[in-house]
């Protein structure tokens, strides 16, 4: 077993859990225990396997409840939980994203939470008040965007936002912006050519083309 394999397991059974808990109990500091729980929890929720996702969520919840003073790990746990719940329980995902965002205020870390929160709110029957919040979140996200995929997601979200607000011209402009970004989908980091590239699904591309007409 490699040095960090014990807290990055992608399968979860009784023996794996027992080994993890044994190693975790040997960790001397709250910081490291919270970190190991977060990494293992996030690894399991990313597998998209039912048993592993359930176990991962339980580990992430432990970070939040057992280590409330470890802001970085708690924020990460909220974000990872939100990602795993967006499709099945969007209301819970939104609560976790808001909690993550609250911890990020004034901190020296960020998960780009504003963008995911804006997208999630937008996809779940937003009210007029929520639409205004989404616009503000996207403005913040835009000021922090670096990679093409971030700019693409922002343009797509703004096109959808404008469409919901009845701003046809704005929706068209943002959809065209999204398609321009897709056409110029080049790497920002030459040494890491696959990082930050746009990988859209067909439905979103078709949606942007329709709005861009």
N, C-alpha and C positions, 0 to 999 in steps of 0.2 A: 504494500500500500504506500503510495506517495505521501509526502508530508502533509498535503492539504486535501487529500482524497476523502478523508473521514468527514469533512464538512461540505463536500460537494457531490455527495451521492445522488445519482439520478434514478435510483430505484429504492424502494422503502419497504422493508419487512421487519419482523421482530428482531432478527440478529443485527441488521443494520442500525435499527433504532437503539438497541442496547449498546452497541459499540459507540454510537454517537454520544449517548447520554453519559457513558463512562468517560470518554475523552473530554466532554464538556465540563464535567464535574471537577476535572483537574485544572481547569483554567482559573487563574488566580484573580483576575480582575473582572469587574463588571463590564468594562469596555469590550474585552475579548469574548466574554460569554455572549454578550448581545450581538457582537459581530458574527460569531460562528452560527448563532441561531438565525440571523438574518440571511447570511450567505446560503446556508442549507435550505432555509425556507424558500427563498427566491429561486434557488436551483430546482427545487421540487415543483413549485407552481409553474415553472416554465416548461415542464415536460408535457403538460396537457394530458397526463394520464390520471384517471379519476382518483385512485388511491394515493398517488404521489401528491397530487394537487391538494387533496384534503389534509394530508400530513403537513405539507408545506404551509398551508394557511394556518394550521394550529401552531407551528413553530413561529411564524411571523406574529401571530397574536401574542405569543409569549414575550416577544421582544417588547411589544407595546405595553403589556401589563406588568412585566417583571423588571423592566429597565427604563422607567419613564425619564430618567435623567440623561440617557444617552441619545441626545437629539438626532444625531446623524443616522444612527441605526434605526431609531424609531420612525424617522421620516422615510427612510428607505423601505421599512416594513409596510408603512401605510401605502406607499407608491406601488410596491409589488402586490399587495393585496388588491389594490384598485385595478391593476392590470388583469389580475386573475378573475375579477368579479364583473368586469365591464359588460360582458355579454349576458351573464346569468342573473346579475343583481346590480343594475346600474345605479340605483339609489344608494346602495352600500358603497359602491365604487366612488361615487361623488363625495360621500362623507369622508372616505379615506383620503381622497385627493385634497379636500379642504383642510383636513388635519395635517397633511404633508405640507401644504402651502403655508399654513400658520407657523410651522416649525422652521420653514425656510426664510421667513421674514427677518431680515437683519443678520442672517447667518452667512457663513462663508461656503455654503454648499447649495447646490440646486439640482433638481431632477427634471427641469423644464416642465414643471407641474402645470403651469398656466396653460400650456398648449393642450395637454391631454384633458385637463378639466374643461376647457372651452369646447373641445370636440365632443366630450361625453355629454355635457349640458345640451349642446346643439342637437345631438342625436336623440334626445329624450324629451320631446314636447316642451320646449322652452316657452316661458311666458314672456311678455314684453319686458318686464324687469330683468329677467334672465338674459334676454337678448342684449340688453345694455351691458350687463356684466360680461357676457361673452366678448363683446367688442373691446372692452377694457383689457380682458385677459389676453386677447390676440395682439393688442398693441404692445403689451409687455413682452409677449413671446417674440414678436417681430424684432424688438430691440435687442434680443439676446440670440437670435438665430444666426447660425454659421453655415451649417451644411445645407445642401440643396433639398434634402428630404424635409428639413424643418421649414424652409421657405415654401415648398410644395404644400405641405400640410396646412400652413397658415393661409396660403392663397385659396386652397380648397375650402377651408373653413369659412373664410370671408365671403367666398362666392355663395356658399350655402346660407350664411347669415344674411347677406344682402337679399337673397332670394326670398327668405322668410319674412324680411322686413318690407318686401314689395319694391325694392330698389333694383329694377331690371338692369339699368345701365351699370350700376355698381357690380352686380352679379356677373354681367358679361365681361367687364373689365378684369375682375379677379379670376374668372375662369380662363380667360386668355392668358393672364399672367401665369397661371398654373401650367397651362399647355406650353408656354414659352420655356418655363423651367424644365419641363419634361424633355423638350427638344434639345436643351443644353445641359443634359444630365452628365456632367463631367466631374471627376473627383477633385475635391479641395485639397486633399493630402496626397501628393504624388507617390509617396512611399506606402500609402495604404489606399490603393485605388478603389476598393470596394466599400470603404467607410463613408457613410453619409449620402449614398446614392438613393435616388427615388426608385422604389419598387412598387408601382401602383397596381391595383387590381383593375380588371377590365371594366367593371361597373362604374368605378370612379372616373376613369378616363372618358367613358361614354357620357357620364353625367356632365363633366366639364365641357366636352365638345358640344353638347346640347345647349348648355348655358351660354357658351361662347358665340353662338350663332347670332 
